[in-house]
Amino acid sequence: MSEIGKNLVVISGPSGCGKDTVVKHILKTDDRFVLSVSATTRPKRPTETDGVDYIFLTAPEFIGKIAGGEFLEHTLYCGNYYGTLKSQIEQKVADGKVVVLVIEVEGAANVKKVYPDALTIFVAPPSLEELERRLRNRGTEGDDVIKQRLFKANEELGFKSSYDYIVENNFVEQCAESIINIYDNEK
């Protein structure tokens, strides 16, 4: 078992399922866990902070980092690049932390190839109707983007059986507690 792999928790789920909120709750309640901040080329939302929510890069910057081998995984998702910088993982594991990666299904599969002992958890919405309600209530995307995200969600739900665990997010606190318990029982 690799030192890095045993200290990675990979969390995926459709856009709007609440995975980011669940992870924020985990980080607030258990200081063993830290977030790997993903890089992206998507526009920054008004409530987001560069380096905290995402590392916001231009497409040329992102492509340069791909060429330089700086990513553990990366993908093009709904027209924007997303990826996990190796530096985000290595330093945090060296500091003795459990690193949480919130990434999409393709990225999770790529991480599992590199670190087979990484723990993968799929956060599922209670239903597609609830997922659509959550996406619309965010008020951050237009109808076309919401439709695109719902289409992508159907695809992603088809991959949930490839994860070590599936946790349904009915209540944030309960979902976060389940993930912490899964980690404790596995590691």
Secondary structure, DSSP 8 states (H G I E B T S, - for coil): --TTGGGEEEEE--TTSSHHHHHHHHHHH-TTEEE---EE-S---TT--BTTTBEE--HHHHHHHHHTT-EEEEEEETTEEEEEEHHHHHHHHHTT-EEEEE--HHHHHHHHHH-TTSEEEEEE-S-HHHHHHHHHHH--S-HHHHHHHHHHHHHHHTTGGGSSEEEE-SSHHHHHHHHHHHHHHH-
